[in-house]
Amino acid sequence: MEEKKIILTGDRPTGRLHLGHYVGSLRRRVELQESGEYDEIYILVADDQALTDNADNPGKIRDNIINVALDYLSAGLNPEKTTICIQSALPALHALTFYYMNMVTTARLSRNPTVKAEMQLRGFADEGLPAGFFTYPVSQTADITAFDATVVPVGEDQLPMLEQAREIVTRFNHTYGETLVMPKAMIPENEMQRRLPGVDGKAKMSKSLGNCIYLSDDAATVKKQVNGRMFTDPQHLRIEDPGHIEGNVVFTYLDAFSTQEDFAEFLPDYNNLEEMKEHYRRGGLGDGTCKKFLIKVLEKTLQPIREERAKWEKDIDAVYDILRQGTERAREKTDATLARVREAMRIDYFKDRTIVREWEKMLKEAKQ
Ligand code: TRP
């Protein structure tokens, strides 16, 4: 097999994407897309995986496929360079999942820390654990290997999935011969990209906490979230008081988004973020000024995304066609992998009549 550089990653379509997704993965994907270093790039809208913990609410998944697609396109994923496709319309993934189930033990699946944590979060510990949810790492292995992915850009929480995928690949190749491409995780480079806190300072942006800034939020909502809800330093009561940077969400977001040019453009009192932080620590810099600057910085990212989204929203037919064509291309790719897998397992019975001759020979020998 020739070693191409192939990227596969994906998202569960359970809601609109927010700044956490942007900082943690979306921005990176666009960079990777523009780097020109990859032969093929696929982004999977993982609706089947989303169903493993939303089986009773398929409408939510159905609705959010378009939200996620709009977020992708408006953030800069270009369907000419990146194939966007829908998991449930790729039957090879289901077949591969079934074969890979035999390449992993339930004991091993039970040890997956991400699945364990998600189980707790969803109350499956008490209610009973859906087998589909329990085995979704196997299905994710199918996603990854079906595209011959060499590189899988994901958040840190997905490392156990990649570890499991690599084990399954090793086991499969050992059992049936070199067939599957070994994938590698690519995780965010620094702490800041790994986890952007919610505006309230809670560990993670989450819809149920209402602490998100969505890529599709309008300017007034962004302003309200920053001015009204963003956590700063509770001890910084008067402007003259010295302030803390650690745990101060305004500065965490500035770390993630602000550039030197932003200072020249919006806050020329400082040359860079370090100078601004220094003043805040010393005292004399008010939260209001910091938040005003942050809003401008965020808008520099969000406004173009918002404008792009508005354009796409006027032509949902076009988005549909992008998904349809992307899925078609993905179907060819994944079907080819399944064919290779079936051949390796020697279960490609109806490809030609090779097996008829084998059966005849075996039956004859049995009589002797
Ligand atoms: N489990 C991933 C998440 O929750 C989404 C996903 C599904 C994925 N299939 C994938 C990620 C394949 C990488 C590769 O974020």
Residues whose N, C-alpha, C, O or C-beta is under 5 A from the ligand:
A	BS01	LIG	L8 T9 G10 D11 R12 A46 Q49 Q140 D143
